[in-house]
Amino acid sequence: MAESAEYFNSGLHFELLDRNKDGYLDTAEVTRLGVAMGVSLQEIGAVAAGLDGDGDGKVSREELGAAVHEFFYGDDPEAPGARIFGKLD
């Protein structure tokens, strides 16, 4: 995994988002993140689904780190990580 994703995975960032401290981001936590990042409520469901790489209904530290890495370094505009902050115009 790229250095930026490792930094995000190992740091305080995920801990701040994981309010119930279960090691995952649930729907409410992903929604809070989306709203804070300016993602429209209409887009949050699609963003959450894209973040949940294994489809288990929650977002792991690794899944979020991979999406952040994809956003900054990926070259596929349709990849889930490309829309982590909603649709950018």
N, C-alpha and C positions, 0 to 999 in steps of 0.2 A: 504494500500500500504506500502511496506517496507520502512524503514528509508532511505535507499540509494536513492530510487526513489523519495521520498519526498524532499530530499536535492536537487536533480537534478532539480526537477520541480519548486522549489521555488527560486532557486538561479539565479545568473547572467549567468550561462551557456546557458540557452535557449535564453536569451536576446541577447547574443553575436551571436548566430546562426541565429536568426530571424532578418535579415538585413532590411526588409521592415516594421518591427514592426507591423505586422497584427495579431500577436498572434499564427501564424502557420508557419511551414516550408513548402515552396513550392518546386517544383522540382529543381530549381536552388540552393536553400539553402541546400537541402539534398545532391545535387551533390557536392557542396563546402565542406560539412562536410565529405562526402565519400572520396573525393580526399585528403583532409587534413589528414584523418585517414589511407590513403594508400590503400583504396579499389580500385580495378581496374575498369576502365570505363565500362567494360563488366558486372561487378557485381552490379554496382550502381542501375540500374533499379530494380533488384530483391530485393536489400536492401531497396530501397524506398517503394516498394510495401509491403514488410514485416513490415515496420514501420507504414504504413497507415492502422491501425487496422480496421477502419470503412469504408474504401474504398471511402472516400470523396475527394481524390486527394490531400490532404494536411496532414501534420503530426502535431498533437497537442502536447502541452507540456506534457500532460499525456501519450500520446502514446509513445513519445520518452523516458520518464522516465520509463515506463513499459518495454520497449525494453532494456534499459540499465540494469535494474534490472534483467531481464531474462538472459542477457549475463553473468552477474557476479554470479547469484545465481540459475539459472534454471538448470534442469537436462535433458532437451530434446534437443538434438543436432539439431533437425529439426525445432525447434521453431523459429519464425521470429527474436526474440531478440538474438538468438544464432549466427546469422550471421550479426549483426549490423556493424561489422568491416570487412565484407566480409568473404570468406571462409578461415578459419585458418587451416594450415597444421600441 
